[in-house]
Amino acid sequence: MGKQEIIKIIRNKKPEMESRYGVQRLGLFGSYVKERQRKKSDIDILV
C-alpha cells in the first residue's frame, strides 16, 4: 500500500469520523509521507 492509497482511504473515512466522533482534521505523517516505509512499517494518522 502506498501513500496515495492511504490518503484516499483517509479521505473516504473522514465524513464518518466527523459525524461519529467530531473529528475535524485527519493527517498522515511518518515513514509513509516520507516514502521511506518498510514491510513492517505502521501507518501514522494524526487526528
C-alpha positions in Angstrom: 0.0 0.0 0.0 1.4 3.4 -0.9 1.0 6.9 0.3 -1.7 7.9 -2.3 -3.8 4.8 -1.5 -3.7 5.6 2.3 -4.6 9.2 1.7 -7.6 8.1 -0.4 -8.8 5.8 2.4 -8.4 8.6 4.9 -10.4 11.0 2.7 -13.2 8.3 2.2 -13.4 7.7 6.0 -13.4 11.4 7.1 -17.1 12.0 6.8 -17.9 9.0 9.0 -15.2 10.1 11.5 -16.7 13.7 11.6 -20.2 12.5 12.3 -19.4 9.8 14.8 -16.6 11.3 16.7 -16.5 15.0 15.8 -13.1 14.7 14.1 -12.3 17.9 12.3 -9.0 17.0 10.6 -7.1 13.9 9.7 -3.5 13.7 8.5 -0.8 11.3 7.6 2.7 11.5 8.9 5.8 9.4 9.4 7.5 7.0 7.1 4.7 6.8 4.5 4.7 10.6 4.0 8.5 10.5 3.5 8.0 7.4 1.3 10.5 5.5 3.5 8.1 2.8 4.7 9.3 -0.7 5.1 7.4 -4.0 5.0 6.7 -3.8 8.8 6.0 -0.1 9.0 2.9 1.1 10.7 0.6 3.9 9.4 0.7 7.1 11.4 -2.5 9.1 11.3 -2.9 12.4 13.1 -6.5 13.0 14.4 
